[in-house]
Amino acid sequence: MSVGKLTRYGLPMSNVVATGTATGNLTPGRTLELLQLRMGGGTFTKAMITLVKFKANGRTLMEVSGPEMDKIAGYKGYTVNSNFLDLPFFDDRMTTYLDRVVSAFDTSSGVANITTEVTIAGATAPTLTPIIVESAAQRTNTGDQAPYSGLVGKFLRYPFSIANGGVLPVTVPFGKDSGAIIKRVYVFHSGNMTGATVKQDGMVVHESVLAENNIMGVRYGKVNQTNMYPIDFVLDGNVRNALDTRDARALEWLLSFSAADNGTIIVEYLDSLGNL
């Protein structure tokens, strides 16, 4: 094939209704860089997309709401559009091609099925058109493969709640059995998060309060989002600085709040398809 990257429409989605779950399938075989959902119809906003689940072989790789994914995109510096929801695997805000492509999803081997579930609430005559951006497989017919071909970017969610202000310990998977590489963590809160500390094996790997965290993000070209506290291990765009929890014996996430709060933690991983 003489073209390196394909942009084309995906298979039509089913059950795109005012309130319900629309579903769609993708055909495996290439490296998926971006799934973009074009929204249309009557009244249909991203706030009405309460959850998107992207699955491969029945395993969830991405679980976010429309507003959450918009804030993540805005933080990275993208200009978001009210009629398009981007579900990215290729991270083109990183520094080098390797940094950007390592999270792309090579579907050419070991992937039997790919599905998308979009939960819609309160829309009027909505439409959804999937647009797919793909590149060549990272594996070849001769068995050669890129060293990163077994990794894929994931966005997985963990709910939290704290009844009073203080420090909330949070647990995410780590260690040789279920650990993964963490690029960024996004804490979506109700407005009362004031700081964060992360320790691996007793060593502090991130420590900040809100103002310091915001300034550090701006220094690296990030755009702070209301009620979203990012813990970003790859601020400089170098994937080698990500937090590798696969060899961790202990991993502590300590989130500080000034008052009662609740929300969702979304962890942006680099991981093998079959792990988390």
N, C-alpha and C positions, 0 to 999 in steps of 0.2 A: 504494500500500500504506500502511495507516494505522499500521503498527508500524515503529519505527526499527531494531530489532535482533531477529534471529531466533536462537533456540536450538532445535536439533533434532538428531535422530539422522542420522548419515551412512549411506552404503551399507554393507551388511554386509561385513566383511573376510573374505578367503579364506585358506585354509591356516594357520589358527591352530592350531599344533601344538606339542608339547612341546619339540622342537628343530627349528628351521627358520625360514623367513622368511614371515611373514604379509604379505599385500598388500591394499590397499584403494584405491578411487578416490573422488575428490570431484568434484562437478559445478560447473564454473566459472559465473560470472555475477554474483556479488556481491563484497563486500569481506570477506575472511576475517580475523577477529580472533583466533580461538582454535580449535585442534583439541585436544580433550581425549579421551584414551583411557581408558575404564573397564576395569579389569582384574578378572577373575573366574575362576571355575572351581575347580580344586584348589589345588595349591601353585604360586603365581605371584607373584613379587616383582619389584620394579624392577631388582634386581641381575641378574635373568634376561633383561632387555631389554638386550642388548649393543650394539645400534645401531638407531637410527631414522633413516631417510632420507625426507625429504619432497621431492618433485620436482614441477616444473612444466615442461611441454614437454621433459621428459627432463633438465632441468638441476636439480642439487641445490641446494635453498635451506636445508636444515636437515640436519645430520648430527651426532647426539649419542647417547650412551647414556642409559638410564634414570637411573642414579645421577648422571651429569653434569648432566642437566636439572633434577633435584631440587636439586642444590647451587646451581645458578644461580638457581632460584626461591627457595630459602632465603636466599641472599645478598640478593636484592631485597626480602625481607621477607614473602614469602608463607608461609602455613602449608600445608605439603605434606601430602598424604594418601596412604597406602600403596596405595590402590586406584585412584588416578587419576594419570595422567601428562599434564601440560599442555604443549602445543606452541604457544607464544604468538607472535602477530604484533603485536597491539595491546599497547603497553607502558604499562599503566595505573599504573606507579609513577613516571612522568614528571610534570612540573608542570602544563602546560596541555593542553587538548584537542589542539592541534596537535602538541605534543611526543609525545603518546601515540599519535596516529592515524597519524603519518607512516610508521611501519613496517608498518601493516596492509597486507594483500595484496589489491589490487584485481584480481580475476580476470575482470572484465567485458570486457576487450579484449585480444586477442593471446595468450590462454591457451587452448590446444587440449585439454590434459589435465593432470590433477593426480593424483599417486599417492603413496601412503605405503607404505613397506617397514619392517616391524618384525622384527628378528632376535631370536629367542627361543632360549635355551639352558637346558635342565635343568628346565623346568616340568612340571607334572602336570595334564593336561586343562585347559589355559588357555582363557580367552575374552577377546575384545577387542571393545568396543563404542565406535565413534567418535561423539563429540558435537561438533557444529559450532556456533560462534557467528559470525554474519555480520551485516553492516550493508549499507546501500545502496551501489551502485557509486559510486566517486569520479568517474567520467566520466558524462556525460549523453548522451541521444540527439541532442542538438543540437550536440554537439561541445565543450560546456563541460566543464572538468575542474578539480579541485583542483590546485594547483601541485605537490603532493607525490605525485600519483597514479602517477607513473612509478617511485617508489621502493618497495622492499619490505625488510622485515627478514630477515636471513639469519644462521644460525649455522653456520659452516664450521670444519672441524677440520684441524689440522696436527700430526703426531706429532713428538716430539723425544726426543733421548737425549744424555746427556753422560757420558763415561767416568770423569771425575774432577771434583772441585770446581773452581770457577772461573767464568768468564764465557762464556756460550753465546750467540753471535750467531744471531738467527733472522730469516728473511726472509719477509715476506708481500707480496702484490701492492701496487703503488703506481704513480703516474704517470698520464698522460693516456690511456694505452691500456688499463689494467686496474685503476687505482686506484678506491677506494670510500671511503665515510664510515664510520669506525670509532667505535662507541659505547663498547664495552667489550671487553676481552680477558680471558679466563679461562685461567690456566695450571694444569692439573691435574697435580700432581707427586707424587713418592713421599715427600715430607717434608723435602727438603733445599734448597728454594728460599729464598733469603734476601733478595733484592732485585731491582730492575728499573730500567733506564734506557731511555727512548725518545727518539730524536733525529730531527727532520725537518729536512733541509737543514742539518745541523750544529747546530741549536738544540735544547736539551733541552726536551721538552714533558712529560715525566714522569720523576721520579726519586724513588725511595723504597727503604727497607728494610722488612722485614716488619712490625715493630712500628709504624712510622710509617704504613704503608699500612692496617693494621688500625684504628688510631685514627681516621684520616681517614674510613674507611668508616663507623665507628660514629657519627661526628659527623653524618653525613648519613642516619642511620637504617638503614644496611646491617647485615647479620648475617654475621659472618665464618664461613667454612666451612673445616673441616679439610682441609689439603693442596690448597687452591685459592687461588691468588694472583690477585686481580682487578686489572687496570689499567683504571680506570674514568674515562673522560673526561667523563661526564655525571652525576657524583655529585650535583649540585644539581638534576637533573631537567630541565635546559635542553638540548635537542637541538642548539642552536646552538654549544655548547661541544664537540661531537664532533670527532674528528680527521679532517679531510678530506684524504685522501692523493692526490686526483686531480691536484693541481698540484705534488706533491712531486717533486723531482729526486733525493732520497736519503731513505731511511727506515731507521733502525737500531733494532733491538730487541735489547737486551743484558740477558740474564737471568743472575742470579748464584746460584750453588749452593755449599753447603758440602761436598758430597760427590757421588759419582756419583748420577745420577737419570735418570728417563725418565717420559714421560707424554704428554699431549695438550694442545695449545693450541687453544682454541675462540674464534674471533673473531666478535663480534656486529656485523654490518654493517648499514648502510643502503645499498642498491645497486639499480641497475636489474636487471630480470629477466634480461636477456641478457648481463650482464657477467661476473661471477665464476662 
